[in-house]
């Protein structure tokens, strides 16, 4: 009898978790209102340039690290 209640409890908890996940996914896929989508369309070109600017920042950081490592190696 105890095993049956344990399994029933697990099924109830699983159902609650699945319901919660379903509600969260619905909130993530909710369409934007038209006013917000018009503003999002205006910022779309800036979002496309974002990966390139991040790439340039990372490359600059790598260059600085490489030059610092090279200068440290020559000092020794």
PyMOL Python script that loads the backbone (N, CA, C, O; Angstrom):
from pymol import cmd

cmd.read_pdbstr("""\
ATOM      1  N   UNK A   1       0.824  -1.186   0.000  1.00  0.00           N
ATOM      2  CA  UNK A   1       0.000   0.000   0.000  1.00  0.00           C
ATOM      3  C   UNK A   1       0.873   1.257   0.000  1.00  0.00           C
ATOM      4  O   UNK A   1       0.560   2.253  -0.653  1.00  0.00           O
ATOM      5  N   UNK A   2       1.977   1.182   0.751  1.00  0.00           N
ATOM      6  CA  UNK A   2       2.874   2.322   0.818  1.00  0.00           C
ATOM      7  C   UNK A   2       3.492   2.595  -0.553  1.00  0.00           C
ATOM      8  O   UNK A   2       3.662   3.753  -0.933  1.00  0.00           O
ATOM      9  N   UNK A   3       3.825   1.552  -1.289  1.00  0.00           N
ATOM     10  CA  UNK A   3       4.419   1.712  -2.616  1.00  0.00           C
ATOM     11  C   UNK A   3       3.418   2.358  -3.579  1.00  0.00           C
ATOM     12  O   UNK A   3       3.788   3.194  -4.403  1.00  0.00           O
ATOM     13  N   UNK A   4       2.153   1.960  -3.464  1.00  0.00           N
ATOM     14  CA  UNK A   4       1.132   2.545  -4.332  1.00  0.00           C
ATOM     15  C   UNK A   4       0.991   4.043  -4.066  1.00  0.00           C
ATOM     16  O   UNK A   4       0.860   4.824  -5.009  1.00  0.00           O
ATOM     17  N   UNK A   5       1.016   4.453  -2.803  1.00  0.00           N
ATOM     18  CA  UNK A   5       0.917   5.874  -2.465  1.00  0.00           C
ATOM     19  C   UNK A   5       2.167   6.626  -2.931  1.00  0.00           C
ATOM     20  O   UNK A   5       2.078   7.774  -3.368  1.00  0.00           O
ATOM     21  N   UNK A   6       3.318   5.982  -2.837  1.00  0.00           N
ATOM     22  CA  UNK A   6       4.548   6.622  -3.295  1.00  0.00           C
ATOM     23  C   UNK A   6       4.504   6.875  -4.798  1.00  0.00           C
ATOM     24  O   UNK A   6       4.856   7.959  -5.264  1.00  0.00           O
ATOM     25  N   UNK A   7       4.073   5.876  -5.544  1.00  0.00           N
ATOM     26  CA  UNK A   7       3.977   6.034  -6.998  1.00  0.00           C
ATOM     27  C   UNK A   7       2.924   7.077  -7.349  1.00  0.00           C
ATOM     28  O   UNK A   7       3.134   7.886  -8.253  1.00  0.00           O
ATOM     29  N   UNK A   8       1.809   7.070  -6.656  1.00  0.00           N
ATOM     30  CA  UNK A   8       0.759   8.060  -6.891  1.00  0.00           C
ATOM     31  C   UNK A   8       1.280   9.468  -6.589  1.00  0.00           C
ATOM     32  O   UNK A   8       0.988  10.409  -7.327  1.00  0.00           O
ATOM     33  N   UNK A   9       2.032   9.609  -5.529  1.00  0.00           N
ATOM     34  CA  UNK A   9       2.623  10.907  -5.187  1.00  0.00           C
ATOM     35  C   UNK A   9       3.585  11.388  -6.253  1.00  0.00           C
ATOM     36  O   UNK A   9       3.586  12.565  -6.611  1.00  0.00           O
ATOM     37  N   UNK A  10       4.410  10.474  -6.763  1.00  0.00           N
ATOM     38  CA  UNK A  10       5.344  10.831  -7.835  1.00  0.00           C
ATOM     39  C   UNK A  10       4.609  11.248  -9.096  1.00  0.00           C
ATOM     40  O   UNK A  10       5.025  12.189  -9.771  1.00  0.00           O
ATOM     41  N   UNK A  11       3.534  10.569  -9.420  1.00  0.00           N
ATOM     42  CA  UNK A  11       2.750  10.923 -10.606  1.00  0.00           C
ATOM     43  C   UNK A  11       2.124  12.303 -10.436  1.00  0.00           C
ATOM     44  O   UNK A  11       2.084  13.087 -11.384  1.00  0.00           O
ATOM     45  N   UNK A  12       1.641  12.601  -9.245  1.00  0.00           N
ATOM     46  CA  UNK A  12       1.042  13.917  -8.987  1.00  0.00           C
ATOM     47  C   UNK A  12       2.101  15.013  -9.099  1.00  0.00           C
ATOM     48  O   UNK A  12       1.852  16.055  -9.706  1.00  0.00           O
ATOM     49  N   UNK A  13       3.267  14.785  -8.524  1.00  0.00           N
ATOM     50  CA  UNK A  13       4.353  15.771  -8.611  1.00  0.00           C
ATOM     51  C   UNK A  13       4.776  15.959 -10.064  1.00  0.00           C
ATOM     52  O   UNK A  13       5.011  17.088 -10.496  1.00  0.00           O
ATOM     53  N   UNK A  14       4.876  14.882 -10.812  1.00  0.00           N
ATOM     54  CA  UNK A  14       5.240  14.973 -12.222  1.00  0.00           C
ATOM     55  C   UNK A  14       4.204  15.780 -12.999  1.00  0.00           C
ATOM     56  O   UNK A  14       4.564  16.587 -13.857  1.00  0.00           O
ATOM     57  N   UNK A  15       2.927  15.569 -12.709  1.00  0.00           N
ATOM     58  CA  UNK A  15       1.870  16.318 -13.384  1.00  0.00           C
ATOM     59  C   UNK A  15       1.972  17.804 -13.059  1.00  0.00           C
ATOM     60  O   UNK A  15       1.771  18.640 -13.940  1.00  0.00           O
ATOM     61  N   UNK A  16       2.280  18.146 -11.814  1.00  0.00           N
ATOM     62  CA  UNK A  16       2.423  19.553 -11.431  1.00  0.00           C
ATOM     63  C   UNK A  16       3.609  20.183 -12.149  1.00  0.00           C
ATOM     64  O   UNK A  16       3.510  21.306 -12.643  1.00  0.00           O
ATOM     65  N   UNK A  17       4.724  19.473 -12.212  1.00  0.00           N
ATOM     66  CA  UNK A  17       5.913  19.990 -12.891  1.00  0.00           C
ATOM     67  C   UNK A  17       5.640  20.177 -14.380  1.00  0.00           C
ATOM     68  O   UNK A  17       6.033  21.190 -14.957  1.00  0.00           O
ATOM     69  N   UNK A  18       4.978  19.222 -14.999  1.00  0.00           N
ATOM     70  CA  UNK A  18       4.667  19.335 -16.433  1.00  0.00           C
ATOM     71  C   UNK A  18       3.728  20.515 -16.691  1.00  0.00           C
ATOM     72  O   UNK A  18       3.900  21.234 -17.675  1.00  0.00           O
ATOM     73  N   UNK A  19       2.750  20.717 -15.831  1.00  0.00           N
ATOM     74  CA  UNK A  19       1.836  21.845 -15.978  1.00  0.00           C
ATOM     75  C   UNK A  19       2.597  23.163 -15.858  1.00  0.00           C
ATOM     76  O   UNK A  19       2.368  24.091 -16.634  1.00  0.00           O
ATOM     77  N   UNK A  20       3.491  23.240 -14.896  1.00  0.00           N
ATOM     78  CA  UNK A  20       4.285  24.449 -14.709  1.00  0.00           C
ATOM     79  C   UNK A  20       5.171  24.719 -15.922  1.00  0.00           C
ATOM     80  O   UNK A  20       5.283  25.864 -16.362  1.00  0.00           O
ATOM     81  N   UNK A  21       5.798  23.683 -16.464  1.00  0.00           N
ATOM     82  CA  UNK A  21       6.635  23.841 -17.649  1.00  0.00           C
ATOM     83  C   UNK A  21       5.811  24.310 -18.842  1.00  0.00           C
ATOM     84  O   UNK A  21       6.266  25.141 -19.627  1.00  0.00           O
ATOM     85  N   UNK A  22       4.614  23.784 -18.976  1.00  0.00           N
ATOM     86  CA  UNK A  22       3.742  24.178 -20.079  1.00  0.00           C
ATOM     87  C   UNK A  22       3.387  25.656 -19.978  1.00  0.00           C
ATOM     88  O   UNK A  22       3.380  26.363 -20.985  1.00  0.00           O
ATOM     89  N   UNK A  23       3.093  26.125 -18.770  1.00  0.00           N
ATOM     90  CA  UNK A  23       2.759  27.532 -18.575  1.00  0.00           C
ATOM     91  C   UNK A  23       3.955  28.431 -18.870  1.00  0.00           C
ATOM     92  O   UNK A  23       3.791  29.509 -19.441  1.00  0.00           O
ATOM     93  N   UNK A  24       5.148  28.004 -18.490  1.00  0.00           N
ATOM     94  CA  UNK A  24       6.339  28.809 -18.737  1.00  0.00           C
ATOM     95  C   UNK A  24       6.664  28.880 -20.213  1.00  0.00           C
ATOM     96  O   UNK A  24       7.068  29.935 -20.702  1.00  0.00           O
ATOM     97  N   UNK A  25       6.496  27.780 -20.940  1.00  0.00           N
ATOM     98  CA  UNK A  25       6.771  27.816 -22.375  1.00  0.00           C
ATOM     99  C   UNK A  25       5.744  28.663 -23.107  1.00  0.00           C
ATOM    100  O   UNK A  25       6.073  29.303 -24.105  1.00  0.00           O
ATOM    101  N   UNK A  26       4.526  28.677 -22.637  1.00  0.00           N
ATOM    102  CA  UNK A  26       3.524  29.543 -23.253  1.00  0.00           C
ATOM    103  C   UNK A  26       3.902  31.008 -23.079  1.00  0.00           C
ATOM    104  O   UNK A  26       3.717  31.812 -23.993  1.00  0.00           O
ATOM    105  N   UNK A  27       4.426  31.355 -21.921  1.00  0.00           N
ATOM    106  CA  UNK A  27       4.797  32.746 -21.687  1.00  0.00           C
ATOM    107  C   UNK A  27       6.016  33.144 -22.517  1.00  0.00           C
ATOM    108  O   UNK A  27       6.167  34.316 -22.861  1.00  0.00           O
ATOM    109  N   UNK A  28       6.874  32.203 -22.838  1.00  0.00           N
ATOM    110  CA  UNK A  28       8.040  32.517 -23.655  1.00  0.00           C
ATOM    111  C   UNK A  28       7.683  32.707 -25.122  1.00  0.00           C
ATOM    112  O   UNK A  28       8.309  33.517 -25.807  1.00  0.00           O
ATOM    113  N   UNK A  29       6.704  31.987 -25.608  1.00  0.00           N
ATOM    114  CA  UNK A  29       6.358  32.045 -27.022  1.00  0.00           C
ATOM    115  C   UNK A  29       5.213  33.001 -27.309  1.00  0.00           C
ATOM    116  O   UNK A  29       4.683  33.006 -28.421  1.00  0.00           O
ATOM    117  N   UNK A  30       4.821  33.804 -26.340  1.00  0.00           N
ATOM    118  CA  UNK A  30       3.733  34.756 -26.531  1.00  0.00           C
ATOM    119  C   UNK A  30       4.160  35.791 -27.574  1.00  0.00           C
ATOM    120  O   UNK A  30       5.256  36.341 -27.458  1.00  0.00           O
ATOM    121  N   UNK A  31       3.339  36.078 -28.585  1.00  0.00           N
ATOM    122  CA  UNK A  31       3.721  37.048 -29.613  1.00  0.00           C
ATOM    123  C   UNK A  31       3.793  38.464 -29.040  1.00  0.00           C
ATOM    124  O   UNK A  31       3.078  38.812 -28.100  1.00  0.00           O
ATOM    125  N   UNK A  32       4.667  39.261 -29.628  1.00  0.00           N
ATOM    126  CA  UNK A  32       4.822  40.634 -29.191  1.00  0.00           C
ATOM    127  C   UNK A  32       3.648  41.480 -29.650  1.00  0.00           C
ATOM    128  O   UNK A  32       3.087  41.216 -30.714  1.00  0.00           O
ATOM    129  N   UNK A  33       3.266  42.472 -28.893  1.00  0.00           N
ATOM    130  CA  UNK A  33       2.260  43.416 -29.381  1.00  0.00           C
ATOM    131  C   UNK A  33       2.822  44.187 -30.578  1.00  0.00           C
ATOM    132  O   UNK A  33       4.038  44.269 -30.749  1.00  0.00           O
ATOM    133  N   UNK A  34       1.952  44.743 -31.390  1.00  0.00           N
ATOM    134  CA  UNK A  34       2.404  45.393 -32.616  1.00  0.00           C
ATOM    135  C   UNK A  34       3.302  46.585 -32.338  1.00  0.00           C
ATOM    136  O   UNK A  34       4.243  46.822 -33.095  1.00  0.00           O
ATOM    137  N   UNK A  35       3.050  47.337 -31.291  1.00  0.00           N
ATOM    138  CA  UNK A  35       3.894  48.489 -30.973  1.00  0.00           C
ATOM    139  C   UNK A  35       5.308  48.027 -30.604  1.00  0.00           C
ATOM    140  O   UNK A  35       6.292  48.644 -31.014  1.00  0.00           O
ATOM    141  N   UNK A  36       5.403  46.968 -29.848  1.00  0.00           N
ATOM    142  CA  UNK A  36       6.722  46.467 -29.450  1.00  0.00           C
ATOM    143  C   UNK A  36       7.449  45.848 -30.627  1.00  0.00           C
ATOM    144  O   UNK A  36       8.674  45.937 -30.711  1.00  0.00           O
ATOM    145  N   UNK A  37       6.715  45.218 -31.539  1.00  0.00           N
ATOM    146  CA  UNK A  37       7.378  44.622 -32.695  1.00  0.00           C
ATOM    147  C   UNK A  37       7.893  45.694 -33.640  1.00  0.00           C
ATOM    148  O   UNK A  37       8.903  45.477 -34.311  1.00  0.00           O
ATOM    149  N   UNK A  38       7.228  46.851 -33.716  1.00  0.00           N
ATOM    150  CA  UNK A  38       7.727  47.942 -34.544  1.00  0.00           C
ATOM    151  C   UNK A  38       9.027  48.483 -33.977  1.00  0.00           C
ATOM    152  O   UNK A  38       9.943  48.812 -34.731  1.00  0.00           O
ATOM    153  N   UNK A  39       9.117  48.578 -32.656  1.00  0.00           N
ATOM    154  CA  UNK A  39      10.352  49.025 -32.033  1.00  0.00           C
ATOM    155  C   UNK A  39      11.438  47.978 -32.179  1.00  0.00           C
ATOM    156  O   UNK A  39      12.608  48.321 -32.354  1.00  0.00           O
ATOM    157  N   UNK A  40      11.077  46.724 -32.110  1.00  0.00           N
ATOM    158  CA  UNK A  40      12.061  45.649 -32.262  1.00  0.00           C
ATOM    159  C   UNK A  40      12.612  45.640 -33.678  1.00  0.00           C
ATOM    160  O   UNK A  40      13.787  45.333 -33.877  1.00  0.00           O
ATOM    161  N   UNK A  41      11.794  45.966 -34.659  1.00  0.00           N
ATOM    162  CA  UNK A  41      12.259  46.028 -36.037  1.00  0.00           C
ATOM    163  C   UNK A  41      13.252  47.146 -36.237  1.00  0.00           C
ATOM    164  O   UNK A  41      14.149  47.025 -37.071  1.00  0.00           O
ATOM    165  N   UNK A  42      13.121  48.238 -35.492  1.00  0.00           N
ATOM    166  CA  UNK A  42      14.057  49.351 -35.613  1.00  0.00           C
ATOM    167  C   UNK A  42      15.420  48.987 -35.041  1.00  0.00           C
ATOM    168  O   UNK A  42      16.437  49.488 -35.522  1.00  0.00           O
ATOM    169  N   UNK A  43      15.467  48.132 -34.029  1.00  0.00           N
ATOM    170  CA  UNK A  43      16.744  47.773 -33.426  1.00  0.00           C
ATOM    171  C   UNK A  43      17.353  46.521 -34.041  1.00  0.00           C
ATOM    172  O   UNK A  43      18.406  46.067 -33.593  1.00  0.00           O
ATOM    173  N   UNK A  44      16.723  45.965 -35.044  1.00  0.00           N
ATOM    174  CA  UNK A  44      17.237  44.742 -35.658  1.00  0.00           C
ATOM    175  C   UNK A  44      18.594  44.932 -36.327  1.00  0.00           C
ATOM    176  O   UNK A  44      19.445  44.055 -36.174  1.00  0.00           O
ATOM    177  N   UNK A  45      18.858  46.024 -37.063  1.00  0.00           N
ATOM    178  CA  UNK A  45      20.195  46.175 -37.655  1.00  0.00           C
ATOM    179  C   UNK A  45      21.294  46.258 -36.603  1.00  0.00           C
ATOM    180  O   UNK A  45      22.391  45.743 -36.817  1.00  0.00           O
ATOM    181  N   UNK A  46      21.019  46.893 -35.480  1.00  0.00           N
ATOM    182  CA  UNK A  46      22.022  46.966 -34.415  1.00  0.00           C
ATOM    183  C   UNK A  46      22.286  45.581 -33.839  1.00  0.00           C
ATOM    184  O   UNK A  46      23.418  45.268 -33.469  1.00  0.00           O
ATOM    185  N   UNK A  47      21.252  44.751 -33.762  1.00  0.00           N
ATOM    186  CA  UNK A  47      21.432  43.398 -33.239  1.00  0.00           C
ATOM    187  C   UNK A  47      22.249  42.549 -34.193  1.00  0.00           C
ATOM    188  O   UNK A  47      22.968  41.651 -33.754  1.00  0.00           O
ATOM    189  N   UNK A  48      22.155  42.809 -35.484  1.00  0.00           N
ATOM    190  CA  UNK A  48      22.949  42.036 -36.450  1.00  0.00           C
ATOM    191  C   UNK A  48      24.422  42.382 -36.341  1.00  0.00           C
ATOM    192  O   UNK A  48      25.274  41.520 -36.558  1.00  0.00           O
ATOM    193  N   UNK A  49      24.734  43.608 -36.015  1.00  0.00           N
ATOM    194  CA  UNK A  49      26.125  44.027 -35.887  1.00  0.00           C
ATOM    195  C   UNK A  49      26.735  43.615 -34.557  1.00  0.00           C
ATOM    196  O   UNK A  49      27.952  43.680 -34.386  1.00  0.00           O
ATOM    197  N   UNK A  50      25.925  43.204 -33.640  1.00  0.00           N
ATOM    198  CA  UNK A  50      26.410  42.834 -32.318  1.00  0.00           C
ATOM    199  C   UNK A  50      27.431  41.705 -32.362  1.00  0.00           C
ATOM    200  O   UNK A  50      28.477  41.844 -31.729  1.00  0.00           O
ATOM    201  N   UNK A  51      27.202  40.600 -33.064  1.00  0.00           N
ATOM    202  CA  UNK A  51      28.218  39.546 -33.066  1.00  0.00           C
ATOM    203  C   UNK A  51      29.553  40.013 -33.638  1.00  0.00           C
ATOM    204  O   UNK A  51      30.610  39.584 -33.175  1.00  0.00           O
ATOM    205  N   UNK A  52      29.513  40.891 -34.643  1.00  0.00           N
ATOM    206  CA  UNK A  52      30.757  41.373 -35.221  1.00  0.00           C
ATOM    207  C   UNK A  52      31.512  42.246 -34.222  1.00  0.00           C
ATOM    208  O   UNK A  52      32.735  42.148 -34.117  1.00  0.00           O
ATOM    209  N   UNK A  53      30.800  43.092 -33.492  1.00  0.00           N
ATOM    210  CA  UNK A  53      31.467  43.939 -32.504  1.00  0.00           C
ATOM    211  C   UNK A  53      32.022  43.101 -31.357  1.00  0.00           C
ATOM    212  O   UNK A  53      33.102  43.393 -30.842  1.00  0.00           O
ATOM    213  N   UNK A  54      31.301  42.074 -30.960  1.00  0.00           N
ATOM    214  CA  UNK A  54      31.801  41.180 -29.918  1.00  0.00           C
ATOM    215  C   UNK A  54      33.042  40.448 -30.409  1.00  0.00           C
ATOM    216  O   UNK A  54      34.002  40.266 -29.661  1.00  0.00           O
ATOM    217  N   UNK A  55      33.016  40.032 -31.668  1.00  0.00           N
ATOM    218  CA  UNK A  55      34.183  39.350 -32.238  1.00  0.00           C
ATOM    219  C   UNK A  55      35.392  40.281 -32.234  1.00  0.00           C
ATOM    220  O   UNK A  55      36.507  39.854 -31.933  1.00  0.00           O
ATOM    221  N   UNK A  56      35.174  41.537 -32.564  1.00  0.00           N
ATOM    222  CA  UNK A  56      36.279  42.489 -32.582  1.00  0.00           C
ATOM    223  C   UNK A  56      36.823  42.724 -31.164  1.00  0.00           C
ATOM    224  O   UNK A  56      38.034  42.849 -30.982  1.00  0.00           O
ATOM    225  N   UNK A  57      35.943  42.784 -30.168  1.00  0.00           N
ATOM    226  CA  UNK A  57      36.389  42.965 -28.788  1.00  0.00           C
ATOM    227  C   UNK A  57      37.188  41.768 -28.305  1.00  0.00           C
ATOM    228  O   UNK A  57      38.206  41.926 -27.631  1.00  0.00           O
ATOM    229  N   UNK A  58      36.733  40.578 -28.644  1.00  0.00           N
ATOM    230  CA  UNK A  58      37.443  39.362 -28.242  1.00  0.00           C
ATOM    231  C   UNK A  58      38.798  39.304 -28.928  1.00  0.00           C
ATOM    232  O   UNK A  58      39.796  38.939 -28.308  1.00  0.00           O
ATOM    233  N   UNK A  59      38.836  39.660 -30.203  1.00  0.00           N
ATOM    234  CA  UNK A  59      40.103  39.637 -30.929  1.00  0.00           C
ATOM    235  C   UNK A  59      41.079  40.642 -30.322  1.00  0.00           C
ATOM    236  O   UNK A  59      42.267  40.348 -30.189  1.00  0.00           O
ATOM    237  N   UNK A  60      40.591  41.814 -29.958  1.00  0.00           N
ATOM    238  CA  UNK A  60      41.445  42.812 -29.315  1.00  0.00           C
ATOM    239  C   UNK A  60      41.982  42.317 -27.990  1.00  0.00           C
ATOM    240  O   UNK A  60      43.154  42.522 -27.675  1.00  0.00           O
ATOM    241  N   UNK A  61      41.137  41.670 -27.216  1.00  0.00           N
ATOM    242  CA  UNK A  61      41.579  41.125 -25.933  1.00  0.00           C
ATOM    243  C   UNK A  61      42.623  40.034 -26.134  1.00  0.00           C
ATOM    244  O   UNK A  61      43.596  39.959 -25.383  1.00  0.00           O
ATOM    245  N   UNK A  62      42.427  39.195 -27.133  1.00  0.00           N
ATOM    246  CA  UNK A  62      43.406  38.144 -27.423  1.00  0.00           C
ATOM    247  C   UNK A  62      44.734  38.736 -27.873  1.00  0.00           C
ATOM    248  O   UNK A  62      45.795  38.243 -27.488  1.00  0.00           O
ATOM    249  N   UNK A  63      44.687  39.784 -28.681  1.00  0.00           N
ATOM    250  CA  UNK A  63      45.916  40.436 -29.126  1.00  0.00           C
ATOM    251  C   UNK A  63      46.670  41.042 -27.957  1.00  0.00           C
ATOM    252  O   UNK A  63      47.892  40.925 -27.878  1.00  0.00           O
ATOM    253  N   UNK A  64      45.942  41.695 -27.040  1.00  0.00           N
ATOM    254  CA  UNK A  64      46.579  42.275 -25.868  1.00  0.00           C
ATOM    255  C   UNK A  64      47.207  41.195 -24.995  1.00  0.00           C
ATOM    256  O   UNK A  64      48.320  41.367 -24.498  1.00  0.00           O
ATOM    257  N   UNK A  65      46.505  40.094 -24.807  1.00  0.00           N
ATOM    258  CA  UNK A  65      47.037  39.004 -23.995  1.00  0.00           C
ATOM    259  C   UNK A  65      48.271  38.396 -24.638  1.00  0.00           C
ATOM    260  O   UNK A  65      49.233  38.061 -23.948  1.00  0.00           O
ATOM    261  N   UNK A  66      48.247  38.252 -25.964  1.00  0.00           N
ATOM    262  CA  UNK A  66      49.394  37.678 -26.666  1.00  0.00           C
ATOM    263  C   UNK A  66      50.600  38.600 -26.572  1.00  0.00           C
ATOM    264  O   UNK A  66      51.722  38.135 -26.372  1.00  0.00           O
ATOM    265  N   UNK A  67      50.378  39.909 -26.715  1.00  0.00           N
ATOM    266  CA  UNK A  67      51.508  40.831 -26.616  1.00  0.00           C
ATOM    267  C   UNK A  67      52.047  40.880 -25.184  1.00  0.00           C
ATOM    268  O   UNK A  67      53.257  41.000 -24.988  1.00  0.00           O
ATOM    269  N   UNK A  68      51.169  40.790 -24.186  1.00  0.00           N
ATOM    270  CA  UNK A  68      51.637  40.773 -22.797  1.00  0.00           C
ATOM    271  C   UNK A  68      52.425  39.499 -22.525  1.00  0.00           C
ATOM    272  O   UNK A  68      53.440  39.543 -21.830  1.00  0.00           O
ATOM    273  N   UNK A  69      51.985  38.386 -23.051  1.00  0.00           N
ATOM    274  CA  UNK A  69      52.704  37.126 -22.856  1.00  0.00           C
ATOM    275  C   UNK A  69      54.052  37.165 -23.566  1.00  0.00           C
ATOM    276  O   UNK A  69      55.047  36.660 -23.047  1.00  0.00           O
ATOM    277  N   UNK A  70      54.081  37.763 -24.746  1.00  0.00           N
ATOM    278  CA  UNK A  70      55.349  37.855 -25.485  1.00  0.00           C
ATOM    279  C   UNK A  70      56.339  38.756 -24.768  1.00  0.00           C
ATOM    280  O   UNK A  70      57.531  38.455 -24.708  1.00  0.00           O
ATOM    281  N   UNK A  71      55.852  39.852 -24.229  1.00  0.00           N
ATOM    282  CA  UNK A  71      56.774  40.766 -23.514  1.00  0.00           C
ATOM    283  C   UNK A  71      57.256  40.122 -22.206  1.00  0.00           C
ATOM    284  O   UNK A  71      58.400  40.323 -21.797  1.00  0.00           O
ATOM    285  N   UNK A  72      56.388  39.356 -21.559  1.00  0.00           N
ATOM    286  CA  UNK A  72      56.798  38.674 -20.331  1.00  0.00           C
ATOM    287  C   UNK A  72      57.818  37.587 -20.635  1.00  0.00           C
ATOM    288  O   UNK A  72      58.728  37.345 -19.842  1.00  0.00           O
ATOM    289  N   UNK A  73      57.669  36.934 -21.775  1.00  0.00           N
ATOM    290  CA  UNK A  73      58.615  35.869 -22.139  1.00  0.00           C
ATOM    291  C   UNK A  73      59.969  36.443 -22.504  1.00  0.00           C
ATOM    292  O   UNK A  73      60.994  35.823 -22.222  1.00  0.00           O
ATOM    293  N   UNK A  74      59.999  37.618 -23.125  1.00  0.00           N
ATOM    294  CA  UNK A  74      61.287  38.221 -23.514  1.00  0.00           C
ATOM    295  C   UNK A  74      62.014  38.817 -22.317  1.00  0.00           C
ATOM    296  O   UNK A  74      63.241  38.911 -22.332  1.00  0.00           O
ATOM    297  N   UNK A  75      61.275  39.228 -21.266  1.00  0.00           N
ATOM    298  CA  UNK A  75      61.895  39.769 -20.069  1.00  0.00           C
ATOM    299  C   UNK A  75      62.617  38.714 -19.255  1.00  0.00           C
ATOM    300  O   UNK A  75      63.560  39.032 -18.531  1.00  0.00           O
ATOM    301  N   UNK A  76      62.200  37.489 -19.359  1.00  0.00           N
ATOM    302  CA  UNK A  76      62.813  36.414 -18.575  1.00  0.00           C
ATOM    303  C   UNK A  76      64.046  35.992 -19.252  1.00  0.00           C
ATOM    304  O   UNK A  76      64.737  35.092 -18.772  1.00  0.00           O
TER     305      UNK A  76
END
""", "prot")
cmd.dss("prot")
cmd.show_as("cartoon", "prot")
cmd.util.cbc("prot")
cmd.orient("prot")
